């Protein structure tokens, strides 16, 4: 072990004084050694890396080690610990310097805050250096990937610098917040979760909860993208911003689908507009009716990212940027899981584990941004081989840990997809079963909707249909 003499107060880099506070480091250690009973008030926030000076860091290391193993410290114990570790020469002189001048115990809290602030600046400076070095490297990395990684570096630095806050919460405070939410719901000021304005679904879920990851899975052509876009429009109509990541369709396709779903409302008017007319030509009256739909949709707070091959890191970076611009962002939709590009370093890992890692990262993003994320997913082909073709958990393609990380798992099932003749005879064409197969904060069950395929629109079943 090195025996280099490091004067108390030396900091690195020495020319950047704002990145360290040697006086605060000495005050904190001096107070802890003289008033060891105060250690409980700061030990959960301070770590060795908060001490930039190498000597004071070693002293705090010794204090932390003693506290961890014995639950208490004293001058003699700290001295013995440092001597046993041969931390640095002239241990007695260093400890005397720390304790010889009188320091008020009241200085402990403000000095601790100074240390944490200096560390936060230091981490941001290190992040800036890392970004500079990354950009100067000669690689084939795209500008978008640089931007995503730079945001990630800055975010990690900020989180690490401020992530040691007290995590022990008093039940009184917790119940106080719960009671406020209860009264808001009772008075109609706020729902428990984000309602998507399909009563059958909202009844089962009581709305999608902040921080939740909702998996919406189905076989191709079942209507999962259409349902997700219907959710988005219903939420945005309440002036709640929605962000859509479309990894398959481009932005105009998304826009056309949204318009088509709203054109369905014209079917009971004097100027109905068919999907064929929308895609070709229409007379003046129908064009004016369609314009009215556009005018309604222009004001919806929906943002679309339609770049293919995004990684979870890029999705996270773009979502953070939108959240910063729209603090009341209420919902994110990602279409779909199997089109997210895995990180380069994942090529040697089991694919199911890679998919599980991506799902976990998206769930972490939901928690970070404090909103629900709907992640669409394909189902594997195994469902086709069964007699009962209603999806179950094992049908999630590359299931890995998808089920484990998801807060809600929803499947779509249409009888007319597999048995069109039977559905025609029974009058169940277009009926869709929305199966809530998993829900951490509520019951499982099924809700029935009708899918108007021409308009990519879901509607509630009539009461007599729902009763079947």
N, C-alpha and C positions, 0 to 999 in steps of 0.2 A: 504493500500500500504506500502511496506517495507520502512523503514527509515535507513537501514544499510548504514554506511559510507563506500564508496568504493573509495580509493585513486585514483586520476587520474593517469593512466598509468598501472594499474594492469591488467594483461591479463590472459586468461585461454586457454589451460593449461599453468601455469607459467613457467614450465621447458622447454617449446618449443618456444623459442623466434622467430623463423622464421615464426611461424603461426600468428604473429601479429606485428604491428609496432606502439607502443604507441606514439612515437614522431611525426610520420606522421599524426596520428589521431588528435593530439593537433594542429599541424600546420594548417591542413585543417580547423578545427573549428575556430581557431584564425583568419585566413584570411577571412573566410566567415562573421564573426561577425564584423570585422574591415572594410571589403570591401564588403558590401552586394550586390553591383551591379555585382559582379562576380559569383553569385550563378547560373545564367542561364547556365554557361559554364560547370557545373559539376552535376547539379541536376538530369539530365536524366541518369547518370551513377552510382551515389552513392545511396546506400540504407542503412538503419540502420544496417543490418547484416555485412557491411564492417567494422564497428567499434566493435572491440573485447572487448575493455574496457567498462564495464557497464555504467560508468558515461558519457563517451564521446558519447556512443550510445544514452543515454537519451537526451543529448544536441542536437545531430543531429536530433533525433525524433522531438524535439520541433521546430527546424529550418524547417524541412520538413513540419510539420503541419502548421506552419505560412505561408510558401510559398504556400502551397496548398490552404489555405483558404483566404489569403490576397494578394498573389503575391509578397510580399516583406518582408524583415526582418530588425531588428535593435537590438542593444544591449538591449535596454529597453524592447522590445517586447519579446525577447528570455527569459530575466529575469522573466518577468511577466508570460509567459507561463510555465516555469519550476516551479515557485512558485505556480501557480494555480494547477499544477499536483502533487505538493509535490514530485517531482522526487527524490530528495536527500537533506539532510541537508547542510547548509552552501553553498547555491547556489552562493552567491556573491563572495565568495573566489574562487570557481571553475572557474567562468567566468573571474575573474581578472587574474588567473593563465594562462588562455588560451589567454588573450589579452595583458598582460602587457609587454611581450617581443616583440620587433619589428620583424615582419616577412614580407619578401618581397612578394608582390602579385604574382611575378613570380614563387614562390615555390608551388603555388596551383596545377598546372598540374602535376609536378613530384611527389608531395605528394599523389595526388589522384591515380596515377598509382601504387605507392607503396602499398596503401591500397588495391587496387584491386588484386595486385599480392599476397599479404599476404592472402587475402580471398580465392584466387584460391588454394594456398597451403593448407589452412585450410580445404577446401571442399574435396580435394584429401585425406588428412589425415583421415577425417571423413569417406570417402568412403572405405578406407582401413580397418578402424575399423569395419565398417558394414559388409564388406566381411568376415573378420576374425570371427566375431560373427556368421554370417550365416553358415559358413562352420563347426563351432564347435557344432552347434545345432544338436541334434539327431532326424533326420527326414528321411523319405523314399525318399527324393529328389535324383535324379540321378546326376552323375558328370556333364553330359551335361547340365542339368538344372542349376546347380551351376555356371558353366562357363558362360552360357547365362545371368544369373542374375548378375554375377560379372561384365561382360562387360557393362550391362545396368547401373549398379550403377556408374561405372567409367565414362561412357559417360554422364550420367545425371549430375554428379558432374562437369565435364569439361564444359558442356553446360551452366550450371547455373552460373559458375564462369566467363564465357566470353560472356554471352548472353545479356549484357546490352549495346552493342555498339550502336552507333547512327543509328537509323532506318529511319531517315529522309533523303531522297536522292534527290539531286538537279536534276531537269529535264535536265539540260545541261549534267550532267554525264550520265543519263539514255540514252538520245538520242545519246551521243557519243558512248556508247557501242552498241546501235542498228545500228548505221552507220557502225561501224567496221564489224559487222555481215553481213550487207547488202553488203558491198564491197567484203567480203570473199565469199559470195554466188555468186555474180556477176562474180567473177574471178574463180569460180569453186573450191575454196579451202575448202569450207564447205557448207553442205546442211543445210536447216532450221532445220530439224530433222534427226533422224536416219532412213535411207532408208533400207527397207527389201528386195529390189530387185524384187518385184512384181510390175511392172509399174502401173497396174490398181489400186493397193492399195496405192502406193506411190503418185500417182497423187491426190488422194482424201485427203490423210493425210499430204502431203509434208514431210513425215517422222514422226516418233514418237518423241515427244519433251522431253527433259530432265525434270525431276520432275513429269512427267505425269504417271497416273495409267491407263492402258489400260485393260479393261475387254474383254476377248475373250470367248464368251459363246455359247453353242450349246447343243442339245440333244446328248446322247451317240451315238458313231459310225459315227458322222458327219465329224470327222477329225480334231478336234480342237488341239489335241496334235501333230498330224502330221504337221499341219500348223505352230504351234509354233516352232517345231523343224526345219522346213524349214527356218523360220525366223532366228533362232539361227545360222544355218550353213551359211546362206547368209551374216549375219553380221560378223561372225567369219572369213570368207574368206577374209575380208578386214582388218584382224589383229586387230579387235576390240574384246576384251574379253567379253565373255557371261557367266553368271552364271545361272544354271538351278536347281530349287528345284523340284524334282520328288517325290511326296508323294504317288504315286500309283505304278509306274513301278520301277524296280531296275536299277542300272547303266548299266548292260549288255543289258537289253532290250532297254534302250535308245541308247546305242551304236549300236545295231543291226538295230534299226530303222534308224539311221543316215546313216549307211552303205547302207541299202536297198534303201533309197531315192537317194543316189548317184549312185547306180547300174543301175538306170533307164537310165542314160546317155549311157550305153553300148548297149541299145536295138537297136540302129541304126548302130552298128558296126558288125564286123565279129564274135565277141565272146560275144553275149548277155548272160546274167546270169539271170535266173528266181529266184523268191523268194523261190521256192521249191528247186532249186539246191543249193542256198545259205544255206538252212536249212538242206540239206542232203549231197549229194556227187556231185562232179563236176570233169570234166576232167582237164588235166594239163593246157590247154590253158585258160579255164575259171577261173581256180584257179589263174593263173598269172594275168589275167585281174582284178580279185577281189583284189589281192595283190596291184595292182597299185592304186585302190581306197583307200585302207587302208593307203598306203604311202602318199597320198594327205591329208587324214584326220588327220594323226598323229600330224600335226603341227598346227591344229586349236586351238585357245585359248578358249576352252569350258571347264568349270568346272561343275561337277554334284554333287549335294547332294541328296542322295536317301533314307534318313531316314524317315520312316513313323511316323505320329503322332507328327510332329513338331508344336510348338506353334509360334505365331507371334514374341514373344520375342526371341525364338531360331533362327528363320529365320533372324531377325534383327541382332542378334549377329554374325551369320555366314556370312551374307552379309557384315557387317562392316569389318570383318576380311579379306574377299576376296578383298574388296575395298582397304584396307590398303596394301595388297600384290600387287594388280594390280590397281594402281591409274586411269588408263584409262579404267576401266571396263565400258562397254557401254550399257549393257542390262541385266535385270534379268527377268527370266520366272519362274512362280510358277504354278505347275500343281497338284492339283487344289484347289480352295477355300474351298469346302465342306469337304476336308480331313485335313484341318488345325485344330489342336486340340485347343479348346477354353481353356482359363485359368480356374483354379479350382474354383475361386471365382465367375464365371459366372453362376453357376448351378441354382441360384435363379432368374436370369434375363430372360426377354423375349428373345427367340432365335433369332428373327429378329434383335433385338438390339445388341445382342452378335456378330452376323455376321457383322452388320454395324460397330461395334467397330474394328473388325479385319480388315475390308477393309480400314477404316480410318488410322489405324496404318501402313498398307502397303503403303498407299498413302503418309503418313508422311515419310516413309523410302525412297520412291522415291525422295522426296524433299530433304531429308538429304544427300543422296548420289549423287544427281544431275544427275539422269539418268532415262530413262523410265522403268517401270515394267509392264510386261504383266501377268495378273492374270487370269488364266482359271477358268471357272465356269460352272456348270451344269444349265440347264433350268428345270423348273418344268413341270409336266405332263399335265398341262392345255392346252398346245399347241396342244396336240394330239386330244383334243375334238373339236377343231375348224375346220371349213371348210377350211379357209385360215390358213395354218400351218406355215407361215413365222413368225419368232419370233418377239415379241415386248417387250418393257421394263418390262411390268408386268409379263413376263414369267421368269424373273430371279428368280431362286429358293431362298427362304428366302430373298427376295429382300431387305427388310429393307431399309438401306441407301446406298445400292450398287450404284444405279443410281446417287444419290446425290454426292458421293465422287469420282466417276469415271470421268476422263477427256475424255476418249474415250470408247464407248461401241460398240463392234463388235459382230455380230451374224453370224453363218454359217447356210445356208439352202440348202438342196439338194432335188430336186423334185423327183429324183429316189429313195430316201429313203422312201417316202410315196406312190408314184405312179410309181412303177417300169415298169409296162406295158406301161403306157402312155409315160414315158420317153424313153422307147425303141422305140416306134413308132415315137416319135418326134425327136429322135437322140440326146437327152439331157442327156444320161447316163453319170454320172461322173461330170456333171456341178455343180459347187458350187457357190452360191451367197454369197458374203461377204458383209453383210449389216452394214454400218456405221450408227448406230442408234443415236449416240450422239457424238459430237466432240466440245469441248469448243473453240478450236482455228481454226476451219475450217468447211466446209460444211458436211452435211449428204449425203448419197447416197449409191450406190451399185457398187461392182466390181465383175466381173465373172472370175472364175478360173476353171480348170479341175483337178479333184482328181483322181490320178492313185492309186487305193486302194492297188493293189498288192505290190507296192513299197512305200506306204505311202508318195507319192510325189504329190505336187501341181505344176501345170504349167499354163502358160498363155494360154488363148483360141486363136485359129487361128482367124484372122480378120473377116472371114465370120461367124464364130461361135459367136463371141462377138457382131456382128451386128444384130443377131436375136432378 
